[in-house]
């Protein structure tokens, strides 16, 4: 393919993408294929000779499309949103054009410096404390800063690695022997609630430390008191607490941990405090939500995903650290083939020292496009509209009379179930009946095909959790969701009554 054919095919592909989005509401958001379907349709070896663009495009339509779950559909309410937008796509196209491998400043100064600038923009947009900014108000370089990771899981792991480095440094300063420090890894303990994202446990598995999952309170929050009790117990057992994760918007219910209380404990016990705001952090672009995040200014690291709820294509996970010292210290490895800038290194960041991989894409471009083409006002309007729709759905479910809301609706997530009173309360196995009915309701809704959502369990109770947040969704999609819930509930209640 030469540049002239690329020009023609590129225009065709843009039209193909635009047609897809124009018709997306008319397509069932969930895939109905069975495991192994694609293997049966594909050749079992790569083609020996080149194939045409037309053939490939045809295969996308006939073979790939049936196996796609349409995350960008306004009728998709599963898990949490995976936002994209046309400005973000354009930014990605520019990134593909350059195809830099920006592991250091030298690799492409613009790639590094735009990321530094854009991460400061983003931090200020969501109201982060100035400790997290790369550039101070006087124009000099700060101790902290932001970096784009691939996912919140990577951010969690990177923060934990930095926390381990900080703890080992502390042990050294306390006069522990090199041997004790070298063998202390298995004694390190990281703290989470039973509602923390699974990435915390995975990070512990990789690093080789212990994970302590603490039971959350009745509001599904990690509290100061429960954290204090767990740490006291572990210290008495000869263990070394070093890291705690507070969540701003948990996956199950969008609950907010007791961040100020957790920060108190972290300071008292010399723990690294990481705030995981992967989903709900985007809401902090709107000042009215910032009181909910009181205490994040005391964190050592803060993370949220613009690719969830801020109009930016996957992958784009924003991580800030208040002091990059331990992050760089733990991840920096020198090789002669990785030259560093000589002389003044002010404003020079080698982001390879801020992440697990060496190579990295020019992800700052798509974030730059989004923030410029939407502006802060457009981003805030996007967030507020989804919260408004979620509040409307909550009101409709309550007014219907058959449903109960299982967690406060703060953002775009609505957690509910068919309530027990709808069924025969005298039945011996009423709890099983209610759980089975709500699990069946999830299946019924997804089999219906008009919308897609997922369920979860809250301490053994089956619930539904539609998440409103599609970049391409409208109020009409949310009204459709409610209609499908009503229709399917009628059938399910009849089935289990």
C-alpha positions as CSV (number, residue, x, y, z in Angstrom):
1,X,0.0,0.0,0.0
2,X,1.5,3.3,-1.1
3,X,0.6,6.7,0.2
4,X,-2.1,7.3,-2.5
5,X,-3.9,4.1,-1.8
6,X,-3.5,4.8,2.0
7,X,-5.2,8.2,1.4
8,X,-8.1,6.5,-0.4
9,X,-8.5,3.6,2.0
10,X,-8.1,5.9,5.0
11,X,-11.1,7.9,3.8
12,X,-13.1,4.7,3.3
13,X,-12.2,3.6,6.8
14,X,-13.3,6.9,8.3
15,X,-16.6,6.5,6.5
16,X,-16.9,2.9,7.7
17,X,-16.3,4.1,11.3
18,X,-18.8,7.0,11.0
19,X,-21.4,4.7,9.6
20,X,-20.8,2.3,12.5
21,X,-21.5,5.0,15.0
22,X,-24.5,6.4,13.1
23,X,-26.2,3.0,13.2
24,X,-24.9,1.8,16.6
25,X,-28.2,2.3,18.4
26,X,-29.9,-0.1,16.0
27,X,-27.5,-3.0,16.9
28,X,-27.9,-5.2,19.9
29,X,-25.1,-4.2,22.2
30,X,-24.3,-7.8,23.4
31,X,-22.7,-10.5,21.3
32,X,-24.5,-13.8,20.9
33,X,-21.7,-16.0,19.6
34,X,-20.4,-19.1,21.2
35,X,-16.8,-19.8,22.3
36,X,-14.6,-20.9,19.4
37,X,-16.9,-19.4,16.8
38,X,-14.1,-17.4,15.1
39,X,-11.6,-20.3,14.8
40,X,-14.2,-22.1,12.7
41,X,-14.5,-19.2,10.3
42,X,-10.8,-18.3,9.9
43,X,-8.1,-20.0,7.9
44,X,-5.7,-21.7,10.2
45,X,-2.5,-20.1,8.7
46,X,-1.6,-16.6,7.7
47,X,-2.1,-15.9,4.0
48,X,1.0,-16.5,1.8
49,X,0.0,-13.7,-0.6
50,X,-1.3,-10.2,0.0
51,X,-5.1,-9.9,0.4
52,X,-7.1,-6.8,-0.6
53,X,-8.6,-4.1,1.7
54,X,-12.0,-5.1,0.4
55,X,-11.6,-8.7,1.6
56,X,-10.4,-7.6,5.0
57,X,-13.2,-5.1,5.4
58,X,-15.7,-7.7,4.4
59,X,-14.4,-10.1,7.0
60,X,-14.7,-7.4,9.7
61,X,-18.4,-7.1,8.8
62,X,-19.2,-10.8,8.5
63,X,-16.8,-12.4,11.0
64,X,-15.6,-9.9,13.5
65,X,-18.7,-7.8,14.0
66,X,-20.9,-10.7,15.3
67,X,-18.4,-11.3,18.1
68,X,-18.2,-7.7,19.2
69,X,-19.8,-6.5,22.4
70,X,-20.5,-2.9,21.5
71,X,-19.1,-0.9,24.4
72,X,-19.6,2.4,22.7
73,X,-23.4,1.9,22.2
74,X,-25.7,4.1,24.2
75,X,-27.5,0.9,25.1
76,X,-24.4,-0.5,26.8
77,X,-24.6,-0.2,30.6
78,X,-22.2,-3.0,31.6
79,X,-19.3,-2.8,34.1
80,X,-18.1,0.8,33.9
81,X,-18.0,3.0,30.8
82,X,-15.2,2.8,28.3
83,X,-15.4,6.2,26.8
84,X,-14.2,7.4,23.5
85,X,-14.9,10.4,21.3
86,X,-14.1,11.6,17.8
87,X,-11.6,14.1,19.0
88,X,-9.8,11.3,20.9
89,X,-9.8,9.2,17.8
90,X,-8.2,12.0,15.8
91,X,-5.5,12.3,18.5
92,X,-4.8,8.6,18.3
93,X,-4.5,8.9,14.5
94,X,-1.9,11.6,15.0
95,X,-0.1,9.3,17.5
96,X,-0.1,6.5,14.9
97,X,1.4,8.8,12.3
98,X,4.4,9.6,14.5
99,X,4.6,6.1,16.0
100,X,7.2,7.2,18.5
101,X,8.5,4.9,21.2
102,X,8.8,7.6,23.8
103,X,10.7,5.9,26.7
104,X,12.9,8.9,27.3
105,X,13.0,12.6,26.5
106,X,15.6,12.1,23.8
107,X,13.3,9.7,21.9
108,X,10.9,12.5,21.1
109,X,11.0,15.7,23.3
110,X,7.5,16.7,22.3
111,X,6.0,13.4,23.4
112,X,7.5,13.7,26.8
113,X,6.8,17.4,27.3
114,X,3.3,17.3,26.1
115,X,2.5,14.5,28.6
116,X,4.0,16.7,31.4
117,X,1.9,19.7,30.3
118,X,-1.3,17.8,29.7
119,X,-1.1,15.9,33.0
120,X,-0.7,19.2,34.8
121,X,-3.8,20.5,32.9
122,X,-5.7,17.4,33.9
123,X,-4.7,17.5,37.5
124,X,-5.8,21.1,37.8
125,X,-9.1,20.3,36.0
126,X,-10.0,17.8,38.7
127,X,-8.7,19.9,41.5
128,X,-5.7,18.0,42.6
129,X,-3.4,19.5,45.2
130,X,-0.4,21.4,43.8
131,X,1.9,18.7,45.3
132,X,1.0,16.5,42.4
133,X,1.9,19.0,39.7
134,X,5.1,18.7,37.6
135,X,5.6,22.4,37.3
136,X,5.2,24.7,40.3
137,X,3.4,28.0,40.2
138,X,6.7,29.9,39.9
139,X,7.6,27.9,36.7
140,X,10.2,25.6,38.4
141,X,10.1,21.8,38.4
142,X,8.2,20.2,41.3
143,X,8.9,17.0,43.2
144,X,5.7,15.3,42.0
145,X,4.0,14.9,38.7
146,X,1.7,12.9,36.5
147,X,2.3,10.1,34.0
148,X,0.0,8.2,31.7
149,X,-0.2,4.5,32.4
150,X,-2.1,1.9,30.4
151,X,-4.6,0.9,33.1
152,X,-5.4,1.5,36.7
153,X,-4.0,-2.0,37.4
154,X,-0.6,-0.8,36.1
155,X,-0.9,2.4,38.2
156,X,-1.7,0.3,41.3
157,X,1.4,-1.9,40.7
158,X,3.7,1.0,40.1
159,X,2.5,2.8,43.2
160,X,3.0,-0.3,45.3
161,X,6.6,-0.7,43.9
162,X,7.3,2.9,45.0
163,X,5.8,2.2,48.3
164,X,8.0,-0.8,48.8
165,X,11.0,1.3,48.0
166,X,9.9,3.9,50.5
167,X,9.5,1.3,53.2
168,X,12.9,-0.3,52.6
169,X,14.5,3.1,52.7
170,X,12.7,3.7,56.0
171,X,14.1,0.4,57.4
172,X,17.6,1.4,56.3
173,X,17.3,4.8,58.0
174,X,16.1,3.0,61.2
175,X,19.3,1.1,61.2
176,X,18.1,-2.3,60.1
177,X,20.9,-4.6,58.7
178,X,21.2,-5.2,55.0
179,X,20.3,-8.9,55.6
180,X,17.1,-8.0,57.4
181,X,16.1,-5.5,54.7
182,X,16.9,-8.1,52.0
183,X,14.7,-10.7,53.6
184,X,11.8,-8.5,54.7
185,X,9.8,-8.7,51.5
186,X,7.6,-11.5,52.7
187,X,6.7,-9.5,55.8
188,X,5.4,-6.5,53.9
189,X,1.6,-6.1,54.1
190,X,-0.7,-4.0,51.8
191,X,-4.2,-3.1,53.0
192,X,-7.4,-3.1,51.0
193,X,-11.1,-3.4,51.7
194,X,-13.1,-6.4,50.5
195,X,-14.5,-3.9,47.8
196,X,-11.1,-2.8,46.4
197,X,-10.5,-3.6,42.8
198,X,-8.8,-7.0,42.1
199,X,-5.7,-5.1,40.8
200,X,-4.6,-4.7,44.4
201,X,-4.4,-8.4,45.0
202,X,-2.7,-8.9,41.6
203,X,0.0,-6.3,42.4
204,X,0.7,-8.1,45.7
205,X,1.0,-11.4,43.8
206,X,3.6,-9.8,41.4
207,X,5.6,-8.0,44.1
208,X,5.6,-10.9,46.5
209,X,4.0,-9.1,49.5
210,X,1.0,-10.0,51.7
211,X,-2.5,-8.6,50.9
212,X,-4.8,-7.9,53.8
213,X,-8.5,-7.6,52.7
214,X,-10.5,-5.8,55.5
215,X,-14.2,-6.1,55.7
216,X,-15.9,-2.9,54.7
217,X,-18.7,-1.3,56.7
218,X,-22.4,-1.4,56.0
219,X,-21.9,1.3,53.4
220,X,-19.2,-0.8,51.7
221,X,-16.4,1.5,52.8
222,X,-13.0,0.9,54.3
223,X,-12.9,2.8,57.6
224,X,-10.2,4.3,59.8
225,X,-11.1,2.1,62.7
226,X,-11.0,-1.2,60.8
227,X,-7.7,-0.3,59.2
228,X,-6.1,0.6,62.6
229,X,-7.2,-2.7,64.1
230,X,-5.8,-4.7,61.2
231,X,-2.4,-2.9,61.3
232,X,-2.2,-3.3,65.1
233,X,-2.8,-7.0,64.7
234,X,-0.1,-7.3,62.0
235,X,2.5,-5.3,63.8
236,X,2.0,-7.6,66.8
237,X,2.6,-10.6,64.5
238,X,5.9,-9.1,63.4
239,X,4.7,-8.0,60.0
240,X,5.6,-4.7,58.2
241,X,2.6,-2.6,57.0
242,X,3.7,-0.5,54.0
243,X,0.8,0.4,51.7
244,X,-2.9,1.1,51.8
245,X,-5.4,1.7,49.0
246,X,-8.4,4.0,49.5
247,X,-11.0,3.8,46.8
248,X,-13.0,6.8,45.4
249,X,-15.8,5.0,43.7
250,X,-15.6,1.2,44.1
251,X,-16.5,-1.2,41.3
252,X,-19.4,-2.8,43.0
253,X,-21.3,0.2,44.3
254,X,-19.2,3.4,43.6
255,X,-18.7,3.6,47.4
256,X,-16.1,6.1,48.7
257,X,-13.8,4.9,51.5
258,X,-13.1,7.0,54.6
259,X,-10.2,8.8,52.9
260,X,-9.5,11.4,55.6
261,X,-9.4,8.6,58.3
262,X,-7.3,6.4,56.2
263,X,-4.9,9.3,55.6
264,X,-4.6,9.7,59.4
265,X,-3.6,6.1,59.8
266,X,-1.2,6.2,56.8
267,X,0.7,9.2,58.3
268,X,0.8,7.7,61.8
269,X,2.1,4.3,60.5
270,X,4.3,5.5,57.7
271,X,2.3,3.9,55.0
272,X,2.1,4.9,51.3
273,X,-1.5,6.0,50.6
274,X,-2.7,5.3,47.1
275,X,-6.1,6.6,46.0
276,X,-7.8,4.5,43.3
277,X,-10.4,6.7,41.6
278,X,-10.4,4.8,38.3
279,X,-14.0,5.4,37.5
280,X,-15.3,8.3,39.7
281,X,-12.2,10.5,39.5
282,X,-13.6,12.0,36.3
283,X,-16.4,13.5,38.3
284,X,-13.9,15.7,40.1
285,X,-13.8,17.9,37.0
286,X,-17.1,19.2,38.4
287,X,-16.5,21.2,41.6
288,X,-19.7,20.0,43.3
289,X,-18.3,16.5,43.6
290,X,-15.0,17.5,45.2
291,X,-16.3,17.6,48.8
292,X,-16.8,13.8,48.4
293,X,-13.0,13.4,47.8
294,X,-11.9,15.2,51.0
295,X,-8.5,13.8,52.0
296,X,-7.0,13.0,48.5
297,X,-4.7,16.0,48.9
298,X,-2.8,13.9,51.6
299,X,-2.3,10.9,49.3
300,X,1.1,9.8,48.0
301,X,-0.4,8.7,44.7
302,X,-3.7,9.3,42.9
303,X,-5.1,7.5,39.8
304,X,-8.1,7.8,37.5
305,X,-8.9,6.6,34.0
306,X,-9.9,9.2,31.4
307,X,-10.7,6.2,29.3
308,X,-13.6,5.3,31.6
309,X,-15.6,8.5,31.9
310,X,-13.7,11.4,30.3
311,X,-14.2,10.9,26.5
312,X,-10.7,9.4,25.9
313,X,-10.1,6.2,24.0
314,X,-8.6,3.2,25.8
315,X,-5.9,3.1,27.0
316,X,-5.3,6.2,29.1
317,X,-4.9,5.9,32.9
318,X,-3.7,9.0,34.7
319,X,-1.4,8.5,37.7
320,X,0.1,11.3,39.9
321,X,2.6,11.0,42.6
322,X,3.3,13.7,45.2
323,X,7.0,12.9,45.2
324,X,8.5,10.9,42.3
325,X,11.7,10.1,44.2
326,X,10.7,6.5,45.2
327,X,9.0,5.8,41.9
328,X,12.1,6.7,39.9
329,X,14.5,5.1,42.4
330,X,12.7,1.8,42.2
331,X,12.2,1.6,38.4
332,X,15.3,3.3,37.0
333,X,17.8,1.0,35.3
334,X,20.7,2.4,33.4
335,X,22.0,0.8,30.2
336,X,24.5,2.3,27.7
337,X,22.0,2.0,24.9
338,X,19.5,4.2,26.9
339,X,21.4,7.5,27.0
340,X,20.3,10.3,29.2
341,X,20.5,14.1,28.6
342,X,23.8,15.5,29.7
343,X,24.1,18.8,31.4
344,X,21.0,20.5,32.8
345,X,18.1,18.0,33.2
346,X,15.5,20.5,34.3
347,X,12.1,19.6,32.7
348,X,13.6,16.4,31.4
349,X,11.6,13.3,32.3
350,X,12.4,9.8,31.2
351,X,9.0,8.3,31.7
352,X,10.4,4.8,31.3
353,X,11.4,5.3,35.0
354,X,7.7,5.9,35.9
355,X,6.2,2.7,34.5
356,X,6.8,-1.0,34.1
357,X,7.5,-1.3,30.4
358,X,10.3,0.4,28.5
359,X,8.4,1.6,25.4
360,X,5.4,3.8,25.5
361,X,2.9,5.3,23.0
362,X,2.3,9.0,22.5
363,X,-1.0,8.8,24.5
364,X,-0.9,12.5,25.6
365,X,-2.0,13.5,22.1
366,X,-5.5,12.1,22.4
367,X,-5.9,13.6,25.9
368,X,-4.7,16.9,24.5
369,X,-7.3,16.7,21.6
370,X,-10.1,15.9,24.1
371,X,-9.3,18.7,26.5
372,X,-8.9,21.3,23.7
373,X,-11.9,20.3,21.6
374,X,-14.4,19.8,24.5
375,X,-12.9,22.3,26.9
376,X,-13.5,22.0,30.6
377,X,-17.1,23.1,30.1
378,X,-17.8,20.3,27.6
379,X,-16.2,17.7,29.9
380,X,-18.3,18.9,32.9
381,X,-21.5,18.8,30.8
382,X,-20.7,15.2,29.8
383,X,-20.3,14.1,33.4
384,X,-23.3,16.1,34.8
385,X,-25.7,14.7,32.1
386,X,-24.9,11.1,33.1
387,X,-25.3,11.8,36.8
388,X,-28.7,13.4,36.0
389,X,-29.8,10.4,34.0
390,X,-28.7,8.0,36.8
391,X,-30.7,10.1,39.3
392,X,-33.7,9.9,37.0
393,X,-33.4,6.1,36.7
394,X,-33.2,5.8,40.5
395,X,-36.4,7.8,40.9
396,X,-38.2,5.7,38.3
397,X,-37.1,2.4,39.9
398,X,-38.3,3.6,43.4
399,X,-41.6,4.9,42.0
400,X,-42.3,1.6,40.2
401,X,-42.6,0.0,43.6
402,X,-41.0,-3.4,42.8
403,X,-37.4,-2.4,43.2
404,X,-35.0,-1.2,46.0
405,X,-31.9,0.8,45.6
406,X,-29.0,-1.0,47.2
407,X,-26.4,1.8,47.3
408,X,-26.5,5.6,47.2
409,X,-26.5,7.0,43.6
410,X,-23.6,9.5,43.6
411,X,-22.4,9.3,40.1
412,X,-23.6,7.3,37.0
413,X,-24.0,3.9,38.7
414,X,-27.4,2.6,39.9
415,X,-27.3,-0.5,42.0
416,X,-30.7,-2.1,42.6
417,X,-32.7,-5.4,42.8
418,X,-36.3,-6.6,42.7
419,X,-37.1,-6.4,46.4
420,X,-38.2,-9.4,48.5
421,X,-41.7,-8.0,49.2
422,X,-42.6,-8.6,45.6
423,X,-42.4,-12.4,46.2
424,X,-44.1,-14.7,48.7
425,X,-42.5,-13.7,52.0
426,X,-43.8,-16.8,53.7
427,X,-41.7,-19.1,51.6
428,X,-39.0,-20.9,53.6
429,X,-36.3,-20.1,50.9
430,X,-37.3,-16.5,50.3
431,X,-33.7,-15.3,50.2
432,X,-32.8,-17.9,47.5
433,X,-35.9,-17.0,45.5
434,X,-35.0,-13.3,45.6
435,X,-31.4,-14.0,44.6
436,X,-32.4,-16.4,41.8
437,X,-35.0,-13.9,40.5
438,X,-32.5,-11.1,40.3
439,X,-29.8,-13.3,38.6
440,X,-32.5,-14.3,36.1
441,X,-33.4,-10.7,35.6
442,X,-29.9,-10.0,34.4
443,X,-30.1,-12.9,31.9
444,X,-33.5,-11.9,30.7
445,X,-32.4,-8.3,30.0
446,X,-29.3,-9.3,28.1
447,X,-31.2,-12.0,26.2
448,X,-33.8,-9.4,25.2
449,X,-31.0,-7.7,23.3
450,X,-32.1,-4.1,23.5
451,X,-29.6,-3.2,26.3
452,X,-26.7,-4.8,28.0
453,X,-25.8,-4.7,31.7
454,X,-24.2,-6.9,34.4
455,X,-25.0,-7.9,37.9
456,X,-22.9,-8.5,41.0
457,X,-23.2,-9.8,44.5
458,X,-23.2,-7.6,47.7
459,X,-22.5,-9.9,50.7
460,X,-24.3,-12.8,49.0
461,X,-27.2,-10.6,47.7
462,X,-27.7,-10.6,43.9
463,X,-28.1,-7.1,42.4
464,X,-28.1,-5.3,39.1
465,X,-25.7,-2.5,38.4
466,X,-26.3,-0.5,35.2
467,X,-23.6,2.1,34.7
468,X,-24.7,5.2,32.7
469,X,-21.8,6.9,31.0
470,X,-21.6,6.2,27.2
471,X,-20.1,9.0,25.2
472,X,-22.7,8.3,22.5
473,X,-25.6,7.7,24.8
474,X,-28.6,10.0,25.3
475,X,-31.6,10.2,27.7
476,X,-33.5,8.1,25.2
477,X,-31.1,5.2,25.9
478,X,-31.7,5.4,29.6
479,X,-35.5,5.5,29.1
480,X,-35.1,2.4,27.0
481,X,-33.1,0.7,29.8
482,X,-35.9,1.4,32.3
483,X,-38.5,0.0,29.9
484,X,-36.5,-3.2,29.4
485,X,-36.1,-3.5,33.2
486,X,-39.8,-3.2,33.6
487,X,-40.7,-5.6,30.8
488,X,-38.3,-8.3,32.0
489,X,-39.1,-7.8,35.6
490,X,-42.8,-8.6,34.9
491,X,-41.8,-11.9,33.3
492,X,-39.3,-12.8,36.1
493,X,-41.7,-12.0,38.9
494,X,-44.3,-14.1,37.3
495,X,-41.8,-17.0,36.9
496,X,-40.7,-16.9,40.6
497,X,-44.1,-16.2,42.2
